[in-house]
């Protein structure tokens, strides 16, 4: 069994691996005036996807700027809205390592705790995953501009996207980027998917499972949870652990899903071949996974069911919500429930109205609903709302004359799933997605800048032969 060597030794080994692979590539792009807020690539989102893409671009010699609205080291959901004890993904997946052995979670873990502890580890603790990602950003020198928010995108120019950012001081700044990448996670193009009836309740008495509310305030309260997925179980368990008097899970299905079809779909073929499938096959696969639904992890369910004040109600969709006498009354086929607080674990949706920064471009973006008409038995409103992305993850415009810059905005977040498969936000194939997008951007920049690169070729003047390596026999022939 390997002993713990410590992070400094691992970082030395990582540096040697990068040097052996001649990474990162030398600078080759034309310079832009960063003092005037111009960027080759602006990545919105400094979580796992954004950091992985930044590193993939760095390996290829492409400079990028990365922003995130969260405080430093809290990018992504891991330290804020995620409430699971451990990750769902198997511990051995290499995640954002980009093929570098010493950059994997396993290498990071073993360096600190040894191989024996690794063998004993079941699933990766959530907060330990956050520690690893923060180490990743440090050793790969990913300089996130934190507490910075994108507030407006103008795609009317064919060469430069015009952006407005709000800096940490609340000031608005004008920026320009040749390419923008949205690495904004599950809700990156919208927000929570909520039933219309939620609007009938006071905002103080309900939350979405992705909200940052303080669960300690649920101590002693009757809590209802709508849903049966992983976030429903995590929210229910967190409420119970915070001292909730009771937690009732109202589950629409008569049977809880038990098989993770998405896991069954995982293979190199799916990673590299999904985007080459005909439209009908892409739709069929994603629609099937949607309708089968992903079950919550076994550990998450046990985390809830161990509490005697937790109750599971199957075949129990809510039919009406009403707020009266300082309580929430929920009507269901199994009778009426009364709660002090209600949690909607109902997922996310593409919703441009929830994202004012995209209002100037929202109506111009082609969706899968524009591209493909599914049969009645495969109707799927969620899939129809997803953006129809190009091979380079770029938005496509309904009218390129009106929005010529839309193809310079790339979606490296969950809504890319129907165009490219699950390679943009989940741990298993995040490196494959980042490399694919980085290579696409390199190709695009090279083509756009070919006059510059040809001029660099012409100006290149590094001799390999100096002229003193031989004697010109024709000059000495007459002396023979």
C-alpha positions in Angstrom: 0.0 0.0 0.0 1.3 3.5 -0.9 2.0 5.7 2.0 0.9 9.4 2.2 3.5 11.5 0.6 1.9 14.9 1.3 0.6 17.5 -1.1 4.0 19.3 -1.7 5.4 16.0 -3.0 2.4 15.5 -5.2 2.6 19.0 -6.6 6.3 18.3 -7.5 5.2 15.1 -9.3 2.4 17.0 -11.1 4.9 19.7 -12.2 7.2 16.9 -13.6 4.2 15.3 -15.5 3.2 18.6 -17.1 6.9 19.2 -18.0 7.1 15.7 -19.5 4.0 16.4 -21.6 5.3 19.9 -22.6 2.3 21.6 -21.1 1.1 24.2 -21.3 1.7 25.2 -24.9 3.7 28.3 -25.6 1.8 31.6 -26.3 0.7 31.8 -29.9 -2.4 34.0 -29.9 -2.3 37.7 -30.9 -2.4 39.9 -27.8 -5.5 41.8 -26.8 -5.5 45.0 -24.7 -6.7 43.6 -21.4 -6.5 47.1 -19.8 -9.4 48.0 -22.0 -11.4 45.0 -20.8 -10.9 42.9 -23.9 -10.7 39.1 -23.7 -10.1 36.3 -26.2 -12.4 34.1 -24.0 -14.5 35.1 -21.1 -15.7 32.1 -19.0 -18.8 32.7 -16.9 -18.6 30.3 -14.0 -15.6 29.2 -11.9 -16.9 25.9 -10.7 -15.7 22.5 -11.9 -16.7 23.0 -15.5 -15.3 26.5 -15.8 -12.0 25.6 -14.1 -11.6 22.5 -16.3 -12.2 24.4 -19.5 -9.8 27.2 -18.4 -7.1 24.6 -17.8 -7.8 22.8 -21.1 -7.5 26.2 -22.9 -4.3 27.0 -21.0 -2.8 23.7 -22.1 -3.4 24.8 -25.7 -2.0 28.2 -25.2 -5.3 30.1 -25.2 -5.6 32.9 -22.6 -9.0 33.2 -20.9 -10.6 35.2 -18.2 -12.9 33.5 -15.7 -15.5 35.2 -13.5 -17.9 33.9 -10.8 -20.5 35.6 -8.7 -19.6 33.5 -5.6 -17.0 34.4 -3.0 -13.6 32.7 -3.5 -13.5 29.0 -2.9 -17.3 28.7 -2.9 -17.8 28.4 -6.7 -20.3 25.8 -7.7 -22.9 24.2 -5.4 -20.7 22.1 -3.2 -20.3 24.5 -0.2 -23.6 26.2 -0.5 -26.8 24.7 -2.0 -25.6 21.0 -2.2 -26.7 19.1 0.9 -25.7 15.5 0.2 -23.2 13.8 2.5 -21.2 12.3 -0.4 -21.1 12.5 -4.1 -23.1 10.0 -6.2 -20.2 9.5 -8.7 -17.9 6.5 -8.1 -14.7 7.7 -6.4 -12.4 6.4 -9.2 -13.7 8.7 -11.9 -11.0 11.1 -13.1 -13.3 14.1 -13.4 -11.5 17.4 -14.3 -7.9 15.9 -14.4 -7.6 16.2 -18.2 -5.6 13.0 -18.4 -3.0 14.0 -15.9 -2.6 11.3 -13.2 -1.4 13.6 -10.5 -4.3 15.9 -11.0 -6.9 13.3 -10.1 -8.9 13.3 -6.9 -7.4 9.9 -6.1 -3.8 11.3 -6.3 -4.9 14.2 -4.1 -6.5 11.9 -1.5 -3.8 9.3 -1.4 -1.1 11.9 -1.1 -2.7 13.1 2.2 -4.2 9.9 3.6 -2.5 6.9 2.0 -3.6 4.0 -0.2 -5.2 2.1 2.6 -7.6 4.9 3.4 -8.4 5.2 -0.3 -9.3 1.5 -0.5 -11.6 2.0 2.6 -13.3 5.1 1.1 -16.8 4.4 -0.3 -18.0 7.7 -1.8 -16.3 11.1 -1.9 -17.5 13.4 0.9 -19.1 16.5 -0.6 -17.0 19.1 1.2 -13.8 17.1 0.5 -14.6 17.3 -3.2 -14.8 21.1 -2.7 -11.4 21.1 -1.0 -10.0 19.1 -4.0 -11.5 21.5 -6.5 -10.0 24.5 -4.7 -6.6 22.7 -4.7 -7.0 22.0 -8.4 -7.6 25.7 -9.1 -4.5 26.7 -7.0 -2.0 24.3 -8.6 -3.3 24.9 -12.1 -3.3 28.7 -11.4 -6.9 29.3 -12.3 -7.4 33.0 -11.4 -11.1 33.4 -10.8 -12.5 36.9 -10.6 -14.9 36.4 -7.8 -18.1 38.3 -6.8 -18.3 39.4 -10.4 -21.5 39.0 -12.3 -22.5 39.1 -16.0 -25.5 41.4 -16.3 -25.9 42.0 -20.1 -24.8 40.4 -23.4 -25.0 42.2 -26.7 -24.5 39.9 -29.7 -25.2 42.4 -32.5 -21.5 42.7 -33.5 -20.1 39.8 -35.6 -16.6 40.0 -34.1 -16.8 41.2 -30.5 -19.5 40.4 -27.9 -20.3 43.4 -25.8 -20.7 42.6 -22.2 -21.6 44.4 -18.9 -20.2 43.0 -15.7 -20.9 44.1 -12.2 -17.7 44.1 -10.2 -17.3 43.2 -6.5 -17.9 46.9 -5.6 -21.2 47.0 -7.4 -19.9 49.0 -10.3 -20.9 48.3 -13.9 -18.0 47.7 -16.3 -18.1 47.4 -20.1 -16.1 44.4 -21.5 -15.6 42.9 -24.9 -14.9 39.3 -25.7 -14.3 37.3 -28.9 -15.9 34.3 -27.2 -18.1 33.8 -24.1 -18.5 30.4 -22.5 -21.4 29.9 -20.1 -20.1 27.3 -17.6 -23.1 28.0 -15.3 -24.3 24.6 -14.1 -27.7 23.1 -13.9 -29.7 26.3 -13.8 -27.3 28.2 -16.1 -29.9 29.2 -18.6 -32.9 29.6 -16.3 -33.8 28.7 -12.8 -35.8 26.4 -10.6 -38.8 24.6 -12.1 -41.7 25.5 -9.8 -45.4 24.7 -10.0 -47.6 27.7 -10.7 -49.3 27.1 -7.3 -46.1 28.1 -5.5 -46.9 31.7 -6.3 -50.0 31.5 -4.1 -47.9 30.9 -1.0 -46.0 33.6 1.0 -42.3 33.4 -0.1 -41.3 33.1 3.5 -42.9 29.7 4.0 -41.4 27.7 1.1 -38.1 27.2 -0.7 -36.7 25.4 -3.7 -34.2 22.7 -2.9 -31.5 24.8 -4.6 -32.1 27.8 -2.4 -29.6 28.9 0.2 -32.1 29.1 3.1 -31.0 28.2 6.6 -32.3 24.8 7.5 -31.7 25.5 11.2 -34.9 27.6 11.0 -36.9 24.5 10.4 -36.3 23.1 13.9 -39.6 22.1 15.5 -41.6 22.7 12.3 -43.8 20.4 10.1 -42.0 20.2 6.8 -43.3 18.9 3.5 -41.0 18.0 0.5 -42.4 17.7 -3.0 -40.3 15.2 -5.0 -38.3 12.0 -4.7 -35.0 12.7 -6.4 -31.6 13.2 -4.8 -32.2 16.8 -3.9 -35.5 15.8 -2.3 -33.8 13.3 -0.1 -30.9 15.7 0.7 -33.3 18.5 1.7 -35.5 16.2 3.8 -32.4 14.7 5.6 -31.0 18.2 6.2 -34.3 19.4 7.7 -34.5 16.3 9.9 -31.0 16.7 11.1 -31.8 20.3 11.9 -34.6 19.2 14.2 -37.7 19.3 12.1 -40.7 18.0 14.0 -41.7 15.9 11.0 -40.9 15.6 7.3 -43.4 14.2 4.8 -42.2 13.4 1.3 -45.1 13.7 -1.2 -44.1 11.6 -4.2 -46.1 11.7 -7.4 -45.0 8.2 -8.6 -46.6 5.0 -7.4 -43.1 3.4 -7.3 -39.8 5.2 -6.6 -37.3 4.9 -9.5 -34.7 2.2 -8.7 -32.4 2.1 -11.7 -30.2 4.9 -12.9 -30.6 4.7 -16.6 -28.1 7.5 -17.1 -25.4 5.4 -15.5 -26.4 2.5 -17.8 -25.8 4.8 -20.8 -22.3 5.7 -19.8 -19.6 4.5 -22.2 -16.9 6.0 -24.5 -19.4 5.4 -27.3 -21.9 7.7 -25.7 -19.2 10.3 -24.9 -17.8 10.5 -28.4 -20.7 9.4 -30.5 -23.8 10.9 -29.0 -23.5 14.2 -30.9 -23.2 12.3 -34.2 -26.5 10.5 -33.8 -29.5 11.5 -35.9 -31.8 13.9 -34.1 -34.5 11.2 -33.5 -32.0 9.0 -31.6 -30.7 11.8 -29.5 -34.2 12.8 -28.6 -35.3 9.2 -27.9 -32.4 8.5 -25.5 -32.7 11.7 -23.5 -36.5 11.4 -23.4 -36.3 7.8 -22.2 -33.9 8.8 -19.4 -36.2 11.7 -18.5 -39.3 9.5 -18.3 -37.5 6.8 -16.3 -36.1 9.4 -14.0 -32.9 9.1 -11.9 -33.4 7.4 -8.5 -32.0 9.0 -5.4 -28.8 7.3 -4.1 -29.5 4.5 -1.6 -27.5 6.3 1.1 -29.5 9.4 0.7 -32.8 7.5 1.2 -31.4 5.7 4.2 -30.3 9.1 5.6 -34.0 10.1 5.6 -35.7 6.9 6.6 -33.6 6.4 9.7 -35.6 9.2 11.3 -38.9 8.1 12.9 -40.5 11.4 12.1 -39.9 11.0 8.3 -42.7 9.6 6.2 -42.8 8.6 2.5 -46.1 9.0 0.6 -46.1 7.3 -2.8 -48.7 7.9 -5.5 -49.3 11.2 -3.7 -49.1 14.2 -6.1 -50.4 17.5 -4.8 -53.5 18.9 -6.4 -53.8 22.3 -4.7 -51.9 24.5 -2.3 -53.5 27.0 0.1 -52.1 29.2 2.9 -54.3 29.9 5.8 -54.0 30.2 9.6 -50.2 30.6 9.2 -49.9 27.1 7.7 -49.8 25.5 4.2 -52.6 23.1 3.3 -51.7 20.6 0.6 -54.4 18.7 -1.1 -53.6 15.2 -2.5 -55.4 12.0 -3.5 -54.4 10.7 -0.1 -56.0 13.5 1.9 -54.9 16.9 3.1 -51.5 17.7 4.7 -50.7 20.6 6.9 -47.2 22.1 6.9 -45.3 25.0 8.4 -42.8 24.9 5.6 -42.7 23.4 2.1 -39.7 22.5 0.0 -40.0 22.0 -3.8 -37.4 19.5 -5.0 -38.7 19.9 -8.6 -35.5 20.5 -10.6 -34.6 23.2 -13.0 -35.7 24.5 -16.4 -34.5 26.8 -19.2 -36.2 30.1 -18.4 -34.8 33.2 -20.1 -37.1 35.4 -18.0 -35.2 34.3 -14.9 -31.9 35.5 -16.5 -32.1 39.2 -17.3 -28.5 39.1 -18.6 -29.7 37.2 -21.6 -32.8 39.3 -22.4 -31.1 40.9 -25.4 -30.4 37.6 -27.1 -33.0 35.2 -25.7 -35.6 35.5 -28.5 -32.9 34.9 -31.2 -31.6 31.5 -29.9 -32.7 28.4 -31.8 -34.0 25.6 -29.6 -34.6 22.0 -30.1 -38.3 22.8 -30.4 -37.4 24.8 -33.5 -35.2 22.1 -34.8 -37.1 18.8 -34.2 -40.8 17.9 -33.9 -41.1 14.8 -31.7 -44.0 12.3 -32.1 -46.9 12.6 -29.7 -45.7 9.7 -27.5 -42.2 11.3 -27.1 -43.4 14.9 -26.4 -41.0 16.5 -23.9 -41.3 20.2 -23.1 -38.0 20.1 -21.2 -36.1 18.8 -24.2 -37.9 21.2 -26.6 -36.7 24.2 -24.5 -33.0 23.2 -24.7 -30.8 25.3 -27.0 -29.9 23.8 -30.4 -26.1 24.0 -30.2 -23.5 23.8 -32.9 -20.6 21.3 -33.0 -18.6 23.8 -30.9 -21.3 24.2 -28.3 -22.3 27.6 -29.7 -25.8 29.0 -29.8 -27.3 29.2 -33.2 -29.4 32.2 -34.3 -32.9 32.0 -35.7 -31.8 35.1 -37.8 -28.0 35.5 -38.2 -28.5 39.0 -39.7 -30.1 40.2 -36.4 -27.8 38.4 -34.0 -24.5 37.8 -35.9 -22.6 37.3 -32.7 -24.7 34.5 -31.2 -22.3 31.9 -32.6 -19.6 33.3 -30.3 -21.5 32.3 -27.2 -20.9 28.7 -26.1 -23.0 26.7 -23.6 -20.8 24.5 -21.5 -23.5 23.7 -19.0 -26.3 21.1 -18.5 -28.6 22.6 -21.2 -26.1 21.2 -23.8 -27.2 17.7 -22.9 -29.4 17.1 -26.0 -26.9 18.5 -28.4 -23.7 16.9 -26.9 -24.7 14.4 -24.2 -23.6 14.6 -20.6 -20.1 16.0 -21.1 -20.6 19.6 -19.8 -21.3 19.5 -16.1 -21.2 16.0 -14.6 -18.0 14.5 -13.2 -17.6 11.4 -15.5 -16.9 13.1 -18.8 -16.1 16.7 -17.9 -12.6 16.5 -19.2 -13.8 15.1 -22.6 -16.2 18.0 -22.9 -13.6 20.6 -21.9 -11.1 19.3 -24.4 -13.6 19.2 -27.2 -14.7 22.8 -26.6 -11.1 24.0 -26.2 -10.0 22.4 -29.4 -13.0 23.9 -31.2 -12.1 27.4 -29.9 -8.4 26.9 -31.0 -9.6 26.0 -34.5 -11.9 29.0 -34.7 -9.3 31.4 -33.5 -6.6 30.1 -35.8 -8.9 30.4 -38.8 -10.1 33.9 -37.9 -6.5 35.1 -37.2 -4.8 33.4 -40.2 -3.4 36.7 -41.6 -1.7 37.3 -38.3 -0.4 33.8 -38.1 0.9 33.9 -41.7 2.7 37.2 -40.9 4.2 35.5 -37.9 5.3 32.6 -40.2 6.9 35.1 -42.6 8.7 36.9 -39.8 10.0 33.8 -38.2 13.8 33.9 -38.4 15.3 31.3 -36.1 18.1 29.5 -38.1 18.8 25.8 -37.6 21.6 25.8 -40.1 24.3 28.6 -39.9 26.2 28.1 -43.2 29.5 27.0 -41.6 28.6 23.3 -41.6 29.9 22.6 -45.1 32.2 23.9 -47.9 30.7 24.9 -51.2 32.6 22.6 -53.7 31.7 24.8 -56.7 33.7 27.7 -55.3 36.9 25.5 -55.0 36.5 23.4 -58.2 38.9 25.6 -60.2 41.6 25.3 -57.6 41.7 21.5 -58.0 
